[in-house]
Amino acid sequence: MIVLDGCAVATPTITGTRGWIAIDGDRIAAIGWDDPPAGERIDASGCLATAGLINCHHHLYQWATRGLAQQATLFEWLVELYPTWARIDAEIERAAARAGLAALLLSGCTTASDDHYVFPRGAGDLLAVEIEAARELGIRFHPCRGSMDLGVSSGGLPPDSVVEDRDEILAACAAAIDRHHDPSPSSMLQIALAPCSPFSVTRELMRESAELARARGVRLHTHMAETVEEEAYCLELFGMRPVEYLDELGWLGPDVWLAHCVHLSDDEIVRFAETGTGVAHCPSSNARLGAGIAPVRQLVHSGGSVGLGVDGAASNEAGELAGELRQALLLARLAGGPDAMSPHEALTLGTVHGARCLGRSRDLGALEPGYLADIVLWRLDDLDHAGIEDPVASLVLGPRPLADRVFVGGREVVRDGELLTGDVEEIAADLKVACRRLAAEVRA
């Protein structure tokens, strides 16, 4: 038994200023406010304990292409970067994935979903590469086998060099489920299927991916309603809005979560709630690309689930999940006034709602007895945070928060703000080499 003692504790229903959490194996055994039980005591005074943050949308490979297309819309950004991504190989993927996952762990993220949809020919099994990186670093991982089969010659946005054959995609998706998916209660690894977007995937692949996912019991994910350009594309090609297009294909449901969802009508917001469709809100990326502000308040108030995502590091160079709590709050208030979102509601997006989006609401996203011991201790007695009476407000509204300690399934992976499962300096050095090599290949 490990006992985290003396910390403020943020459960879904109460934030106590001084309590304890007992960990037994990979689960939370008990939470209390009086005398702690016997066990290995960890002094957590001066800290806030929260459930581990859950990242619902990422593109880890993009850590190798940060800082490019700095003043571009989404479509301009994609067109500029597609040719570079076509040169990604296993070595670059590994360096980028390790860097991105390390940054997530250090920012209090214990569960990450990654949408990998670029598979250059001859590059090998890039999904397996990032899965191995996640296993090494000890983060709970929900990778998506993404796909694109609609190249520019057929009316899509991506160049033909980065799209795959539909039959090859479906075979690779089935193989990824067979090889990697673990549906067990304490699972560290679950696969989802993620055809990329309406402008890079055919109608046939969307339908067949959904059929395969539902036959195999895995979840579905895609980009949706991110920009006005996407809306115009769908109206021109399909005669309907992006969400209408998904609905026609049977893509709304409790086994689906969608990235972005910035441009939604009132009826579409209600439809999401009716069908149990989740949303991965990516506030920093949407702001960086000038895409707009997602209607998070309306989605949540309608009964929908809205988790947080950092999105690709090429459209959110920070790549840290804790910072998205503050960004989500600020954008919500920018759109709807100071009552649009509280710090406690922002934390709920990053925990409870994130777990719902990934289908893990019974074991992740909350500090509750019986839940998996994915726990973060945030030090709030330092210069940056001391004196803010409400510990959750201190976490969300204060300066850039980095985790003091991180536990994933009861295993400590960050201590005193240092990553225990990887050498950060080595990870950074490997990333620098990979980025330079990729840039040189693009210039050649």
Backbone torsions as a table, in degrees:
resi	resn	phi	psi	omega
1	MET	NA	128.9	173.8
2	ILE	-109.7	134.5	-178.6
3	VAL	-121.4	117.6	173.0
4	LEU	-87.7	112.6	-166.5
5	ASP	-120.0	138.9	170.9
6	GLY	91.6	11.2	-175.7
7	CYS	-100.4	156.7	163.1
8	ALA	-68.5	143.1	-175.6
9	VAL	-127.0	123.2	178.9
10	ALA	-102.6	98.3	172.5
11	THR	-91.6	171.5	179.1
12	PRO	-61.1	-20.6	-174.6
13	THR	-113.9	-16.2	-175.4
14	ILE	-154.5	147.7	169.4
15	THR	-116.0	105.5	178.2
16	GLY	-88.7	142.7	-174.4
17	THR	-80.1	-19.3	177.0
18	ARG	-153.4	117.0	-178.6
19	GLY	-155.4	-162.6	-179.8
20	TRP	-147.3	157.3	176.8
21	ILE	-131.4	127.4	177.7
22	ALA	-101.9	130.8	-179.7
23	ILE	-112.8	127.5	177.3
24	ASP	-124.3	109.3	-175.4
25	GLY	66.8	-126.4	-178.9
26	ASP	-100.5	11.6	-175.1
27	ARG	-122.8	157.5	171.1
28	ILE	-79.2	121.8	-178.5
29	ALA	-86.9	-40.0	-176.7
30	ALA	-164.8	158.3	174.5
31	ILE	-134.3	136.8	-178.6
32	GLY	-153.0	175.0	-175.4
33	TRP	-125.6	-2.9	-179.3
34	ASP	-107.7	-138.1	-179.0
35	ASP	-71.5	130.7	-179.0
36	PRO	-75.1	158.2	177.1
37	PRO	-74.2	169.7	177.1
38	ALA	-70.3	150.2	178.8
39	GLY	157.0	-176.4	176.4
40	GLU	-72.3	110.0	-174.0
41	ARG	-88.2	131.9	171.8
42	ILE	-113.2	121.8	-179.0
43	ASP	-72.2	110.5	-178.8
44	ALA	-112.0	19.6	179.3
45	SER	-62.6	144.7	-177.0
46	GLY	83.4	3.3	-177.2
47	CYS	-118.3	158.6	167.5
48	LEU	-107.4	130.6	174.9
49	ALA	-98.7	129.1	173.7
50	THR	-130.1	164.0	166.9
51	ALA	-61.5	150.5	176.5
52	GLY	-58.6	139.6	178.7
53	LEU	-71.0	151.6	-175.5
54	ILE	-122.1	119.4	-179.5
55	ASN	-93.7	114.4	-173.3
56	CYS	-93.4	-4.9	-179.1
57	HIS	-160.5	126.7	-178.8
58	HIS	-154.9	164.6	168.2
59	HIS	-137.2	90.5	-171.7
60	LEU	-61.9	-34.7	-177.3
61	TYR	-59.7	-23.1	-176.0
62	GLN	-73.5	-7.0	173.4
63	TRP	-62.0	-16.9	178.5
64	ALA	-86.7	-3.3	-176.9
65	THR	-135.1	39.8	178.2
66	ARG	-75.5	152.3	173.2
67	GLY	83.4	8.5	-179.8
68	LEU	-100.9	163.1	178.1
69	ALA	45.3	57.2	-169.2
70	GLN	-72.5	-22.0	-178.0
71	GLN	-129.7	58.7	-174.9
72	ALA	-128.2	150.5	168.3
73	THR	-73.4	171.4	-178.7
74	LEU	-55.6	-50.8	-176.8
75	PHE	-63.9	-41.2	177.4
76	GLU	-62.9	-42.5	179.8
77	TRP	-61.6	-46.5	179.6
78	LEU	-62.6	-47.5	-178.2
79	VAL	-59.6	-37.2	178.9
80	GLU	-70.6	-34.9	-171.9
81	LEU	-95.2	-22.8	180.0
82	TYR	-50.2	-47.5	-178.4
83	PRO	-62.6	-31.7	176.6
84	THR	-70.3	-45.1	179.9
85	TRP	-63.5	-23.9	178.2
86	ALA	-65.8	-12.1	-178.9
87	ARG	-104.1	7.3	179.4
88	ILE	-71.2	136.8	176.7
89	ASP	-127.3	-174.7	-174.4
90	ALA	-62.8	-38.3	-179.1
91	GLU	-65.9	-43.3	178.6
92	ILE	-67.1	-42.0	179.0
93	GLU	-59.6	-44.9	-179.3
94	ARG	-62.9	-44.6	-179.4
95	ALA	-63.4	-43.2	-179.2
96	ALA	-67.9	-43.5	-178.1
97	ALA	-64.6	-43.5	-179.9
98	ARG	-63.5	-40.2	179.4
99	ALA	-65.8	-46.3	-178.8
100	GLY	-64.5	-42.7	-179.5
101	LEU	-69.4	-37.0	176.6
102	ALA	-62.5	-43.1	178.5
103	ALA	-62.1	-38.5	178.2
104	LEU	-64.5	-47.5	179.8
105	LEU	-59.5	-43.8	-178.6
106	LEU	-67.0	-19.9	177.6
107	SER	-100.8	20.3	172.0
108	GLY	84.9	13.6	178.3
109	CYS	-89.8	123.5	179.7
110	THR	-107.5	-17.8	176.9
111	THR	-131.7	128.4	-178.3
112	ALA	-129.0	136.1	169.5
113	SER	-105.7	135.6	178.0
114	ASP	-124.8	134.6	178.6
115	ASP	-104.7	99.9	-179.4
116	HIS	-104.6	114.3	-173.6
117	TYR	-125.2	4.4	179.2
118	VAL	-109.0	116.6	-177.9
119	PHE	-130.8	80.0	179.5
120	PRO	-60.1	143.5	-179.9
121	ARG	-62.7	134.5	179.9
122	GLY	85.1	-1.4	-177.2
123	ALA	-83.4	-12.2	-178.8
124	GLY	88.3	-169.9	-176.8
125	ASP	-86.0	87.2	-175.8
126	LEU	-68.9	-28.8	175.7
127	LEU	-62.4	-43.6	178.6
128	ALA	-63.7	-32.7	179.6
129	VAL	-63.6	-47.5	-178.6
130	GLU	-72.9	-29.3	175.6
131	ILE	-63.3	-42.1	178.5
132	GLU	-65.9	-37.5	177.6
133	ALA	-63.0	-41.3	178.1
134	ALA	-64.9	-39.5	179.3
135	ARG	-63.7	-42.2	179.8
136	GLU	-62.4	-41.0	-174.8
137	LEU	-85.2	-15.7	174.0
138	GLY	85.4	25.2	177.9
139	ILE	-96.4	144.5	175.2
140	ARG	-72.3	133.8	-165.8
141	PHE	-130.9	132.4	175.4
142	HIS	-124.6	72.0	-178.8
143	PRO	-73.2	147.0	176.6
144	CYS	-107.2	129.0	171.8
145	ARG	-80.4	96.9	-179.2
146	GLY	-81.3	175.9	-176.8
147	SER	-166.2	153.3	171.6
148	MET	-141.7	129.6	177.2
149	ASP	-131.9	10.0	-178.5
150	LEU	-117.1	92.7	-178.9
151	GLY	-84.3	174.4	-174.7
152	VAL	-61.2	-31.2	-179.0
153	SER	-68.6	-17.2	179.2
154	SER	-109.9	13.4	177.1
155	GLY	99.5	3.4	178.0
156	GLY	-88.5	-179.7	180.0
157	LEU	-90.4	-41.3	-175.2
158	PRO	-72.3	151.7	173.7
159	PRO	-64.8	153.1	-177.9
160	ASP	-60.8	-22.2	-176.9
161	SER	-69.4	-16.0	-177.7
162	VAL	-112.8	7.1	176.7
163	VAL	-100.3	160.8	-178.7
164	GLU	-118.0	164.5	173.4
165	ASP	-73.1	140.6	-174.9
166	ARG	-60.9	-43.5	179.9
167	ASP	-63.6	-38.9	177.1
168	GLU	-64.1	-40.1	179.2
169	ILE	-61.6	-49.4	-177.0
170	LEU	-64.7	-36.7	176.7
171	ALA	-65.8	-41.2	178.8
172	ALA	-67.0	-36.2	177.7
173	CYS	-64.3	-45.8	178.9
174	ALA	-62.2	-40.7	179.6
175	ALA	-65.4	-37.7	179.4
176	ALA	-64.4	-39.8	177.6
177	ILE	-65.0	-47.1	-179.3
178	ASP	-58.6	-42.6	-172.0
179	ARG	-81.6	-34.6	-166.3
180	HIS	-119.9	-28.6	-168.7
181	HIS	-69.5	128.4	179.4
182	ASP	-122.9	105.7	-178.4
183	PRO	-87.0	7.4	-174.4
184	SER	-66.2	159.8	-175.1
185	PRO	-59.0	-31.5	-179.7
186	SER	-103.7	25.1	-171.2
187	SER	-53.4	134.9	172.2
188	MET	-98.3	-6.3	-172.5
189	LEU	-150.3	116.5	175.8
190	GLN	-134.4	136.5	-177.0
191	ILE	-94.6	143.2	168.0
192	ALA	-127.1	161.9	176.9
193	LEU	-107.0	138.2	-169.6
194	ALA	-145.3	71.2	168.0
195	PRO	-54.0	137.1	-156.6
196	CYS	-69.6	-53.8	-170.8
197	SER	-167.8	164.6	178.4
198	PRO	-62.3	-24.4	-177.4
199	PHE	-98.1	9.1	177.9
200	SER	-137.9	4.2	-175.7
201	VAL	-137.4	137.4	178.4
202	THR	-74.3	158.5	175.7
203	ARG	-57.1	-39.7	-177.9
204	GLU	-63.8	-42.6	-179.9
205	LEU	-67.8	-36.8	176.3
206	MET	-58.8	-48.5	-178.3
207	ARG	-64.6	-47.5	-174.7
208	GLU	-70.5	-31.1	175.0
209	SER	-65.1	-41.4	178.6
210	ALA	-64.5	-41.9	178.8
211	GLU	-62.5	-43.4	-179.8
212	LEU	-65.7	-45.7	-178.6
213	ALA	-60.4	-45.3	-177.3
214	ARG	-71.4	-31.8	175.6
215	ALA	-67.8	-29.6	-176.2
216	ARG	-102.5	-0.8	175.6
217	GLY	73.6	34.0	175.9
218	VAL	-118.0	167.3	-173.9
219	ARG	-89.2	167.5	-177.6
220	LEU	-121.4	144.6	-177.1
221	HIS	-148.5	144.6	172.2
222	THR	-159.9	168.7	172.9
223	HIS	-82.1	143.1	-176.2
224	MET	-155.4	135.1	171.8
225	ALA	52.5	43.3	-176.5
226	GLU	-81.6	-37.8	-173.4
227	THR	-138.4	164.6	175.5
228	VAL	-68.3	-29.6	177.6
229	GLU	-65.3	-39.2	176.6
230	GLU	-63.3	-41.3	178.2
231	GLU	-61.2	-44.5	179.1
232	ALA	-63.5	-39.3	178.6
233	TYR	-60.1	-47.4	-177.3
234	CYS	-67.8	-38.1	178.1
235	LEU	-64.5	-38.9	-179.3
236	GLU	-71.8	-44.5	-174.1
237	LEU	-85.2	-37.5	-173.3
238	PHE	-110.7	-10.9	-178.2
239	GLY	71.2	22.9	-179.3
240	MET	-155.8	162.6	178.5
241	ARG	-72.7	160.9	-176.7
242	PRO	-54.5	-44.3	-178.2
243	VAL	-68.9	-37.0	174.9
244	GLU	-59.7	-41.2	178.3
245	TYR	-60.4	-46.7	178.0
246	LEU	-62.1	-42.9	-178.3
247	ASP	-61.7	-41.1	178.2
248	GLU	-61.1	-33.1	-178.9
249	LEU	-85.7	2.8	-179.2
250	GLY	75.4	29.4	-173.1
251	TRP	-100.2	10.3	173.8
252	LEU	-105.9	136.5	-179.0
253	GLY	167.3	172.0	-177.3
254	PRO	-69.2	-9.2	177.3
255	ASP	-100.4	14.3	-176.2
256	VAL	-124.3	136.3	165.4
257	TRP	-132.5	143.3	-169.7
258	LEU	-120.6	138.1	-179.7
259	ALA	-84.6	136.8	170.6
260	HIS	86.3	-81.7	178.7
261	CYS	52.8	50.5	-179.1
262	VAL	-77.4	-42.9	-171.9
263	HIS	-107.3	87.7	-178.2
264	LEU	-121.6	143.5	172.2
265	SER	-83.7	167.3	177.6
266	ASP	-60.4	-40.4	179.5
267	ASP	-64.8	-36.4	179.6
268	GLU	-69.1	-36.2	176.4
269	ILE	-62.2	-44.1	177.5
270	VAL	-63.9	-40.4	-179.5
271	ARG	-62.7	-39.0	176.7
272	PHE	-60.3	-45.1	-179.5
273	ALA	-65.2	-42.0	-179.4
274	GLU	-61.4	-37.6	-175.1
275	THR	-94.0	-8.6	-178.0
276	GLY	75.4	20.8	180.0
277	THR	-76.2	128.7	-178.7
278	GLY	-89.8	163.8	180.0
279	VAL	-130.3	133.9	171.4
280	ALA	-100.0	106.2	-178.2
281	HIS	-85.1	126.6	-176.9
282	CYS	-121.2	76.5	-170.2
283	PRO	-63.4	-41.5	-177.9
284	SER	-68.3	-43.1	179.4
285	SER	-64.4	-44.3	178.6
286	ASN	-60.4	-37.0	177.8
287	ALA	-72.0	-40.9	-178.2
288	ARG	-61.2	-38.6	-179.4
289	LEU	-92.3	-0.3	179.8
290	GLY	65.1	32.2	-174.8
291	ALA	-79.7	-25.8	-177.7
292	GLY	124.9	-174.0	-176.8
293	ILE	-117.2	122.0	180.0
294	ALA	-67.2	145.7	-178.9
295	PRO	-80.2	64.6	-172.8
296	VAL	-63.3	-45.4	-179.3
297	ARG	-56.6	-46.8	-178.5
298	GLN	-65.4	-39.8	179.1
299	LEU	-62.4	-46.4	-178.1
300	VAL	-67.5	-43.5	-177.8
301	HIS	-67.9	-23.0	176.9
302	SER	-81.0	-8.1	-179.8
303	GLY	103.8	9.4	-179.4
304	GLY	-82.7	166.7	177.0
305	SER	-105.5	126.2	-178.4
306	VAL	-129.2	102.5	174.2
307	GLY	-89.4	179.4	-179.7
308	LEU	-112.6	149.3	174.1
309	GLY	-140.1	147.1	175.4
310	VAL	-83.7	-19.5	-174.6
311	ASP	65.2	-174.6	-175.6
312	GLY	-66.1	146.2	-178.4
313	ALA	-70.3	-10.6	174.6
314	ALA	-82.7	-11.1	174.4
315	SER	-122.1	8.7	173.0
316	ASN	-159.0	82.7	-169.9
317	GLU	-61.3	-18.9	179.2
318	ALA	-69.1	-52.4	175.4
319	GLY	69.4	19.4	179.5
320	GLU	-110.2	132.7	-172.4
321	LEU	-76.2	-35.7	-176.8
322	ALA	-58.3	-35.7	179.0
323	GLY	-64.4	-23.1	179.6
324	GLU	-71.1	-20.8	174.8
325	LEU	-60.5	-49.1	-179.6
326	ARG	-67.2	-42.3	-179.9
327	GLN	-61.8	-41.0	179.7
328	ALA	-62.5	-43.3	179.1
329	LEU	-63.7	-47.1	-176.4
330	LEU	-64.4	-42.0	179.9
331	LEU	-68.4	-37.4	177.5
332	ALA	-61.6	-41.6	179.8
333	ARG	-73.0	-32.5	176.2
334	LEU	-62.0	-37.4	-179.1
335	ALA	-83.5	-34.0	-169.8
336	GLY	-128.5	7.9	179.0
337	GLY	92.0	173.3	-172.1
338	PRO	-66.7	-17.7	178.4
339	ASP	-89.5	0.9	-173.7
340	ALA	-67.6	-31.7	-179.9
341	MET	-158.2	134.9	175.8
342	SER	-97.6	163.7	175.2
343	PRO	-57.5	-38.4	179.7
344	HIS	-66.0	-38.1	177.0
345	GLU	-67.0	-37.8	177.1
346	ALA	-62.0	-42.8	177.5
347	LEU	-63.0	-36.7	178.7
348	THR	-63.3	-36.8	176.2
349	LEU	-59.1	-43.2	-176.1
350	GLY	-77.5	-5.5	-177.1
351	THR	-127.7	-79.2	-175.6
352	VAL	-58.8	-50.0	-177.3
353	HIS	-68.4	-36.6	177.0
354	GLY	-60.9	-41.2	177.9
355	ALA	-62.3	-40.1	177.7
356	ARG	-61.9	-43.6	-178.9
357	CYS	-59.4	-36.9	-177.0
358	LEU	-93.0	6.3	178.4
359	GLY	72.8	27.8	-176.6
360	ARG	-121.8	29.8	-173.8
361	SER	-70.6	-13.0	179.9
362	ARG	-91.5	-8.0	-178.4
363	ASP	-140.3	-6.6	-179.1
364	LEU	-132.7	163.5	171.0
365	GLY	91.2	1.3	-179.3
366	ALA	-151.3	150.9	171.1
367	LEU	-90.3	95.9	-179.0
368	GLU	-142.7	141.2	175.0
369	PRO	-55.2	133.7	-178.5
370	GLY	95.8	-19.3	177.1
371	TYR	-77.0	159.0	176.6
372	LEU	-61.9	143.0	-176.2
373	ALA	-82.8	63.2	170.4
374	ASP	-96.7	99.7	-167.3
375	ILE	-133.3	140.4	176.3
376	VAL	-121.8	134.3	170.2
377	LEU	-104.6	122.7	179.7
378	TRP	-107.8	123.2	179.1
379	ARG	-78.1	123.0	-176.4
380	LEU	-120.7	12.4	177.5
381	ASP	-104.7	16.1	178.4
382	ASP	-88.0	178.5	-177.4
383	LEU	-58.7	-36.9	-174.7
384	ASP	-70.1	-29.9	-169.9
385	HIS	-122.0	-15.8	-176.2
386	ALA	-60.4	139.7	176.1
387	GLY	97.0	-11.6	174.6
388	ILE	-85.5	112.3	-167.8
389	GLU	-63.3	-44.7	-179.4
390	ASP	-80.4	113.7	-175.5
391	PRO	-63.5	-32.6	178.8
392	VAL	-70.5	-39.2	174.7
393	ALA	-63.2	-37.5	177.4
394	SER	-61.2	-43.4	179.4
395	LEU	-65.2	-47.1	-171.4
396	VAL	-81.4	-42.0	-174.3
397	LEU	-93.5	-18.9	-178.3
398	GLY	-73.2	-177.8	179.8
399	PRO	-62.3	170.5	-176.6
400	ARG	-40.4	109.5	-177.2
401	PRO	-86.9	131.8	171.2
402	LEU	-120.7	144.4	-174.8
403	ALA	-71.8	142.8	174.0
404	ASP	-84.8	-47.1	175.7
405	ARG	-137.2	143.2	178.3
406	VAL	-133.5	129.2	176.0
407	PHE	-117.2	132.9	175.2
408	VAL	-120.6	112.0	-175.3
409	GLY	58.2	37.3	179.8
410	GLY	81.4	-7.4	179.3
411	ARG	-92.2	127.8	179.9
412	GLU	-79.4	121.5	-179.0
413	VAL	-115.4	-15.5	173.7
414	VAL	-134.2	132.7	177.9
415	ARG	-137.8	131.3	-178.8
416	ASP	53.1	36.2	178.3
417	GLY	75.3	8.9	-178.7
418	GLU	-112.1	135.3	178.2
419	LEU	-71.4	126.1	-178.4
420	LEU	-91.1	-17.4	-171.5
421	THR	-103.1	3.5	178.3
422	GLY	-164.1	156.3	178.7
423	ASP	-90.1	108.3	-174.3
424	VAL	-62.0	-39.4	179.5
425	GLU	-64.3	-40.8	178.0
426	GLU	-65.9	-41.9	179.0
427	ILE	-60.8	-43.6	179.4
428	ALA	-65.6	-41.1	179.5
429	ALA	-64.5	-42.8	178.6
430	ASP	-63.2	-39.4	179.1
431	LEU	-64.4	-41.6	-179.7
432	LYS	-61.2	-43.2	178.3
433	VAL	-63.1	-44.2	-178.7
434	ALA	-64.2	-41.2	179.9
435	CYS	-64.9	-41.7	179.3
436	ARG	-64.8	-40.6	179.9
437	ARG	-65.9	-42.4	179.9
438	LEU	-63.8	-43.7	178.9
439	ALA	-63.1	-38.7	179.3
440	ALA	-65.8	-38.9	179.0
441	GLU	-66.6	-35.1	178.7
442	VAL	-68.1	-38.9	-179.3
443	ARG	-73.2	-25.7	-174.7
444	ALA	-65.5	NA	NA
